[in-house]
Every structure is written in C-alpha cells, then in structure tokens.
Amino acid sequence: AMGKKIPAEMAAQKEKLADGLRKNGMRQEKIDELWRLIEPFAAYGFNKSHAACYGRVAYQTAYMKANYPSEYMTALLTAESGDTEKIAEIITECERMRIPVLPPDINESYAKFTLIKGVAPAGDKIRFGLETVKNVGANIVKAIIEERKAHGAFASLTDFAERVAHKDFNKKSLESLIKCGALDALGERGALCANLDTILDYNRESQKAKLGGQVSLFSMTPEIQIASLRLREAEPATRHERLSWEKELLGLYVTEHPIQEYLERLAQNRVLPLKDLTVEYRNRVISIGGLVSGIQKITTKSGEPMLFVKMEDATSRTEVLVFPKVRAQNPGLWQKEKVLVVRGRVSDKDGIAKILCEEAFELPA
C-alpha cells in the first residue's frame, strides 16, 4: 500500500495492522503513535540522501526551464520520445509557454526533435525529428540530412527527387514523409500522395543518369527542371485526412486536435477537462468529453461483451469502462474517432482515475 502510494488502501490496512500489534502485546497508545509515523508514507516519502539528490536535480531543471525554455523543452521531448502520452503532455506545456511544436520538415528537421531558433524565446519553434516518423528508418534520415548539409536546402520537389540517393528511399518511406507533413514546403499532401509512383520513377531515372556519368540538361536549366517532374492533378487532402495521417505516423495530432471544433459544444455540456480528472473525484459522478482513440472489447464471465474505451481531448487522456448493460443501450455509439460526451462515476482503482460509464451520447460533426 505504501509502495503504490494509495491512501485508501493504507486506510484499509490500519485495523489489520492494529489487530496484529494488539495480539502481540502492544499498547493502543503505542499503536496510534506508530501509525502516525507510517501513515505519511502513503503520500510520498524517501530518505534524506534521496531527497537531497532530487532537490538538486529539481533546482537544475527548473533553472534550465526558466532561463533556456526552448532548449530545455526540446531536450525533454527528445528524452521522452518513446512515450506518446508524455510527448502529448510536454507539447501541451509548450503551448502554454508559447513555443510551437510543429510536424517534421525536410529542410529544418534533424533526426531527433529540433530547435529552430528565432528572435528571443517567443520566436523559437520545435520541429519533430525525421526519425520520429513511422516507416522512415535511420539510414534514409541520415542520407537526407547529409545531402542537405552538403548542398543546401531542397529548393523544390524536383530538386529533392534528384538529390536523395538511398536504397531505403522507397514508396513506404516517401509516403510517410508526405503524409506527416515533412514535404509540405515542396507540395500539397494530397497531390504528392497521388503522384508517388511518378516521383519515385523520376528519382530512379535521376540516379541512373548520375551513375552513368550523364549530365542532365535539366540540371542546367531550372525552368525545364520544374516541368520535368510533372504531377497529375489531384484533390487536396482533407483536414480529416491530414490529422489522421499525423496521428498514424507521429503517434499524436500535431498541427491541431480534431476536438478543437467541438470545444464550444463541450463547454455547453459542462464537461471536465481530462487534465483535471484526478483521484480526488473518486466516487463522484461527472461528465467528460473527448475523441474515442481506442477500443478494447472483452467478454465477461457471463458471456456478455464489455468495452475498455480510450478517450482523449486536447489536454490529456483517460479510460472509460462500458459495462454490458450500458453498451447494449447503443452498441453503434462506441467507434474510433467519434466525439462523445460520457457521464459516469469516477473509479480510482490502482490509483488511476477512470470513468465507469452510466450514459453517453455523440456530438455530431
């Protein structure tokens, strides 16, 4: 109970401990005194040497955050790059600090999270690293960065397709770079996705020509160079597609969260922001609102289906338990990417606040 830092569990152990102590001859006065010493450790406690080390690190990191905010937040994002939930929390803090965190960019990003310095901290921005993109390996990232360092930024899509030479530059890696926004400076996502094969064919022909020692006429005449990689017209990517691609390839929504357009209606329903949902609300009935980001279906001992539903808003995430009786009221309601308002009781089992759903409804687009 002390190790898990669960006060309610500690309280449940009090009488069990007291009974045992009495049986072994301890006076009630001493039992009460001992409990007063033990009880604070259900909150947080450790020895003095540990506290001194934590205090020193806390001071150092607070100093860095106060005096080098952009550098500190970039380092923090890199340190937590394997934990999507932590990254989301840090990005929320960056927004509070007015430091934009942007998708990867083929001309600005390096392998890890990258700080782009501006005028004073207010002008700084942080880019996702190219290695954070799903399906884009370290080798192709290294090749892109080395080419950029050697010969400058990629001036156009044609320039990019001619200069990147690596066996890992294939359909999967190029599509992922396009969809996550890394090539936004060179073209619109929908059009680039529709012309994947054309871009790759041009890349292969360019590399063949270089290996064969040929001098491309196009490389000498920029006007013809642009026309040489002719893309067929295509519908631009929709807002929903762009955000879904970011979520798929970066692990979270970056340019904006789909929930943004629902904020006014969520406020009208008096929902509690998920960042404020803590164990202090245990056993209280509250309303939350958010996007369904994951669903796990299990079968109870009685053979009925129940759901563990992951929900998120622009600030945090939580889990909603939907028992068979509630699910049966509207089975079609529980689908990924729907925005729902959920009313239910807060459970703090295992010290984590979750919602036991009592009713729910969808906010239409």
GIGI-V932494 format. One record per residue. N is the residue number from 1. RES is the residue in three letters. PSI is psi as a letter, one per 30 degrees, with the letter a starting at -180 (none if undefined). Layout:
<<N/RES/PSI> <N/RES/PSI>>
//
This chain:
<<1/ALA/e> <2/MET/e> <3/GLY/e> <4/LYS/f> <5/LYS/h> <6/ILE/j> <7/PRO/e> <8/ALA/e> <9/GLU/e> <10/MET/e> <11/ALA/e> <12/ALA/f> <13/GLN/f> <14/LYS/e> <15/GLU/e> <16/LYS/e> <17/LEU/e> <18/ALA/e> <19/ASP/e> <20/GLY/e> <21/LEU/e> <22/ARG/e> <23/LYS/f> <24/ASN/g> <25/GLY/g> <26/MET/k> <27/ARG/l> <28/GLN/e> <29/GLU/e> <30/LYS/e> <31/ILE/e> <32/ASP/e> <33/GLU/e> <34/LEU/e> <35/TRP/e> <36/ARG/f> <37/LEU/e> <38/ILE/e> <39/GLU/e> <40/PRO/f> <41/PHE/f> <42/ALA/f> <43/ALA/d> <44/TYR/k> <45/GLY/k> <46/PHE/l> <47/ASN/l> <48/LYS/e> <49/SER/e> <50/HIS/e> <51/ALA/e> <52/ALA/e> <53/CYS/e> <54/TYR/e> <55/GLY/e> <56/ARG/e> <57/VAL/e> <58/ALA/e> <59/TYR/e> <60/GLN/e> <61/THR/e> <62/ALA/e> <63/TYR/e> <64/MET/e> <65/LYS/e> <66/ALA/e> <67/ASN/f> <68/TYR/i> <69/PRO/e> <70/SER/e> <71/GLU/e> <72/TYR/e> <73/MET/e> <74/THR/e> <75/ALA/e> <76/LEU/e> <77/LEU/e> <78/THR/e> <79/ALA/e> <80/GLU/g> <81/SER/f> <82/GLY/f> <83/ASP/j> <84/THR/e> <85/GLU/e> <86/LYS/e> <87/ILE/e> <88/ALA/e> <89/GLU/e> <90/ILE/e> <91/ILE/e> <92/THR/e> <93/GLU/e> <94/CYS/e> <95/GLU/e> <96/ARG/e> <97/MET/g> <98/ARG/h> <99/ILE/j> <100/PRO/k> <101/VAL/j> <102/LEU/l> <103/PRO/l> <104/PRO/l> <105/ASP/k> <106/ILE/f> <107/ASN/f> <108/GLU/e> <109/SER/k> <110/TYR/a> <111/ALA/e> <112/LYS/a> <113/PHE/k> <114/THR/k> <115/LEU/k> <116/ILE/j> <117/LYS/k> <118/GLY/a> <119/VAL/j> <120/ALA/l> <121/PRO/e> <122/ALA/f> <123/GLY/f> <124/ASP/l> <125/LYS/l> <126/ILE/k> <127/ARG/k> <128/PHE/k> <129/GLY/l> <130/LEU/f> <131/GLU/f> <132/THR/f> <133/VAL/k> <134/LYS/k> <135/ASN/g> <136/VAL/j> <137/GLY/l> <138/ALA/e> <139/ASN/e> <140/ILE/e> <141/VAL/e> <142/LYS/e> <143/ALA/e> <144/ILE/e> <145/ILE/e> <146/GLU/e> <147/GLU/e> <148/ARG/e> <149/LYS/e> <150/ALA/e> <151/HIS/g> <152/GLY/l> <153/ALA/l> <154/PHE/j> <155/ALA/f> <156/SER/l> <157/LEU/e> <158/THR/e> <159/ASP/e> <160/PHE/e> <161/ALA/e> <162/GLU/e> <163/ARG/f> <164/VAL/j> <165/ALA/j> <166/HIS/k> <167/LYS/f> <168/ASP/g> <169/PHE/i> <170/ASN/a> <171/LYS/e> <172/LYS/e> <173/SER/e> <174/LEU/e> <175/GLU/e> <176/SER/e> <177/LEU/e> <178/ILE/e> <179/LYS/e> <180/CYS/f> <181/GLY/g> <182/ALA/f> <183/LEU/g> <184/ASP/e> <185/ALA/f> <186/LEU/f> <187/GLY/l> <188/GLU/k> <189/ARG/e> <190/GLY/e> <191/ALA/e> <192/LEU/e> <193/CYS/e> <194/ALA/f> <195/ASN/g> <196/LEU/e> <197/ASP/e> <198/THR/e> <199/ILE/e> <200/LEU/e> <201/ASP/e> <202/TYR/e> <203/ASN/e> <204/ARG/e> <205/GLU/e> <206/SER/e> <207/GLN/e> <208/LYS/e> <209/ALA/e> <210/LYS/e> <211/LEU/e> <212/GLY/f> <213/GLY/g> <214/GLN/k> <215/VAL/j> <216/SER/k> <217/LEU/e> <218/PHE/e> <219/SER/f> <220/MET/f> <221/THR/j> <222/PRO/e> <223/GLU/e> <224/ILE/e> <225/GLN/e> <226/ILE/e> <227/ALA/f> <228/SER/f> <229/LEU/i> <230/ARG/k> <231/LEU/k> <232/ARG/l> <233/GLU/k> <234/ALA/l> <235/GLU/k> <236/PRO/l> <237/ALA/k> <238/THR/l> <239/ARG/e> <240/HIS/e> <241/GLU/e> <242/ARG/e> <243/LEU/e> <244/SER/e> <245/TRP/e> <246/GLU/e> <247/LYS/e> <248/GLU/e> <249/LEU/f> <250/LEU/f> <251/GLY/f> <252/LEU/l> <253/TYR/k> <254/VAL/e> <255/THR/e> <256/GLU/l> <257/HIS/k> <258/PRO/f> <259/ILE/f> <260/GLN/e> <261/GLU/f> <262/TYR/f> <263/LEU/e> <264/GLU/e> <265/ARG/e> <266/LEU/e> <267/ALA/e> <268/GLN/f> <269/ASN/g> <270/ARG/h> <271/VAL/l> <272/LEU/k> <273/PRO/k> <274/LEU/f> <275/LYS/f> <276/ASP/f> <277/LEU/j> <278/THR/l> <279/VAL/f> <280/GLU/f> <281/TYR/g> <282/ARG/k> <283/ASN/f> <284/ARG/k> <285/VAL/k> <286/ILE/l> <287/SER/k> <288/ILE/l> <289/GLY/k> <290/GLY/a> <291/LEU/k> <292/VAL/j> <293/SER/f> <294/GLY/k> <295/ILE/k> <296/GLN/k> <297/LYS/k> <298/ILE/l> <299/THR/k> <300/THR/l> <301/LYS/f> <302/SER/g> <303/GLY/g> <304/GLU/k> <305/PRO/k> <306/MET/l> <307/LEU/k> <308/PHE/j> <309/VAL/k> <310/LYS/k> <311/MET/k> <312/GLU/l> <313/ASP/a> <314/ALA/f> <315/THR/e> <316/SER/a> <317/ARG/l> <318/THR/l> <319/GLU/k> <320/VAL/k> <321/LEU/k> <322/VAL/j> <323/PHE/l> <324/PRO/e> <325/LYS/e> <326/VAL/e> <327/ARG/e> <328/ALA/f> <329/GLN/e> <330/ASN/i> <331/PRO/e> <332/GLY/f> <333/LEU/e> <334/TRP/i> <335/GLN/k> <336/LYS/k> <337/GLU/g> <338/LYS/k> <339/VAL/k> <340/LEU/l> <341/VAL/k> <342/VAL/k> <343/ARG/k> <344/GLY/l> <345/ARG/k> <346/VAL/k> <347/SER/k> <348/ASP/h> <349/LYS/k> <350/ASP/g> <351/GLY/g> <352/ILE/k> <353/ALA/k> <354/LYS/l> <355/ILE/k> <356/LEU/j> <357/CYS/k> <358/GLU/e> <359/GLU/l> <360/ALA/l> <361/PHE/l> <362/GLU/k> <363/LEU/j> <364/PRO/l> <365/ALA/none>>
//
